[in-house]
């Protein structure tokens, strides 16, 4: 009986350690600005790349307007759009990368365990927006 309790306790500790390895990061930690003027494409991409290299976690963008063109999601990263936040596209489709013949704001190309969630929005400025999954 004591051995079963010990085994269950060890399993619980191992499971908790796994959930604690993923970290939460605020966009401001990476210099991402919610001013509606600054092009945040490089800062957001840097943050996503960094979080993935660190083993994964969440990047949260809080209230504000975040100008950005194409960003590529990476393994084990969740992009969280807080309530009142918006990814705002640049004025022209030329500001986006073309994948499979379509311009895209967020690209999930062959990544694992990545997501885009939250109460925020994407403002396309009358440009077609696509989320592209690279699985053919």
Legacy VTK file of the C-alpha trace (Angstrom):
# vtk DataFile Version 3.0
C-alpha trace
ASCII
DATASET POLYDATA
POINTS 136 float
0.000 0.000 0.000
2.812 2.442 0.886
4.623 1.579 -2.344
1.489 2.410 -4.389
1.168 5.789 -2.653
4.847 6.481 -3.253
4.549 5.594 -6.935
1.439 7.770 -7.324
3.189 10.660 -5.586
6.219 10.346 -7.862
4.003 10.223 -10.961
2.174 13.353 -9.795
5.497 15.177 -9.312
6.710 14.154 -12.776
3.463 15.350 -14.363
3.618 18.673 -12.485
7.232 19.204 -13.568
6.188 18.745 -17.200
3.441 21.355 -16.956
5.731 23.802 -15.182
8.338 23.682 -17.952
6.190 25.738 -20.324
6.434 29.452 -19.556
4.160 32.430 -20.050
5.637 35.562 -21.610
4.126 39.013 -22.049
4.728 40.686 -25.396
6.311 43.656 -23.626
9.125 41.344 -22.467
10.279 41.326 -26.119
9.709 45.010 -26.861
6.431 44.368 -28.697
4.497 47.637 -28.751
0.712 47.999 -28.682
0.721 51.562 -30.002
-0.855 50.900 -33.409
2.138 52.571 -35.116
5.168 50.300 -34.629
5.764 47.400 -37.027
6.053 44.476 -34.599
6.683 41.720 -37.140
10.329 41.147 -36.179
9.678 41.432 -32.438
6.777 38.990 -32.501
8.741 36.541 -34.657
11.748 36.812 -32.341
9.502 36.102 -29.332
7.923 33.051 -30.984
11.339 31.687 -32.001
12.772 32.304 -28.520
9.869 30.626 -26.723
10.107 27.589 -28.987
13.868 27.278 -28.413
13.274 27.479 -24.648
10.986 24.454 -24.824
7.675 26.197 -25.418
5.151 28.408 -23.717
2.649 31.188 -24.296
3.180 34.626 -25.782
0.390 36.937 -24.652
-0.468 40.213 -26.346
-2.619 42.411 -24.126
-4.945 45.319 -24.962
-3.726 47.347 -27.925
-3.126 47.377 -31.656
-0.127 45.388 -32.915
0.968 46.138 -36.466
2.472 43.047 -38.090
2.742 41.218 -41.376
3.531 37.502 -41.772
4.599 35.565 -38.685
5.583 31.906 -38.578
4.445 29.790 -35.661
6.959 27.379 -34.129
6.725 24.133 -32.167
5.192 24.293 -28.683
4.163 27.958 -28.854
0.727 29.403 -28.159
0.035 32.961 -29.289
-2.615 34.363 -26.949
-4.569 37.436 -27.992
-5.967 39.046 -24.851
-9.323 40.808 -24.897
-9.056 44.172 -26.633
-5.936 43.216 -28.582
-5.698 43.242 -32.363
-3.139 42.135 -34.929
-3.399 44.876 -37.535
-2.208 44.184 -41.040
-0.155 46.660 -43.050
-1.835 48.572 -45.827
-0.950 46.263 -48.737
-0.769 42.550 -49.522
2.865 43.125 -50.603
3.772 43.200 -46.907
2.968 39.473 -46.562
4.856 36.329 -47.461
3.197 34.227 -50.145
2.637 30.559 -49.276
0.803 28.174 -51.596
-0.168 31.155 -53.739
-1.850 33.039 -50.883
-0.721 35.887 -48.659
-0.792 35.002 -44.988
-0.650 36.673 -41.583
-0.012 33.546 -39.505
1.665 30.469 -40.933
1.573 27.065 -39.264
3.956 25.181 -41.544
4.860 21.722 -40.266
4.800 22.760 -36.613
3.704 20.637 -33.681
1.694 21.727 -30.668
1.222 25.341 -31.783
-1.920 27.442 -31.494
-3.439 30.894 -31.845
-6.112 31.595 -29.221
-7.839 34.348 -27.300
-10.418 37.096 -27.442
-8.424 39.440 -29.650
-8.917 40.004 -33.351
-7.152 40.297 -36.685
-7.845 43.479 -38.652
-7.088 42.865 -42.294
-7.383 46.377 -43.772
-9.406 44.865 -46.638
-6.673 42.337 -47.438
-7.431 38.623 -47.669
-6.007 36.845 -44.634
-5.254 33.157 -44.331
-3.934 30.794 -41.732
-1.927 28.248 -43.699
-1.098 24.743 -42.540
1.921 23.427 -44.404
0.644 19.838 -44.432
0.079 18.898 -48.071
LINES 1 137
136 0 1 2 3 4 5 6 7 8 9 10 11 12 13 14 15 16 17 18 19 20 21 22 23 24 25 26 27 28 29 30 31 32 33 34 35 36 37 38 39 40 41 42 43 44 45 46 47 48 49 50 51 52 53 54 55 56 57 58 59 60 61 62 63 64 65 66 67 68 69 70 71 72 73 74 75 76 77 78 79 80 81 82 83 84 85 86 87 88 89 90 91 92 93 94 95 96 97 98 99 100 101 102 103 104 105 106 107 108 109 110 111 112 113 114 115 116 117 118 119 120 121 122 123 124 125 126 127 128 129 130 131 132 133 134 135
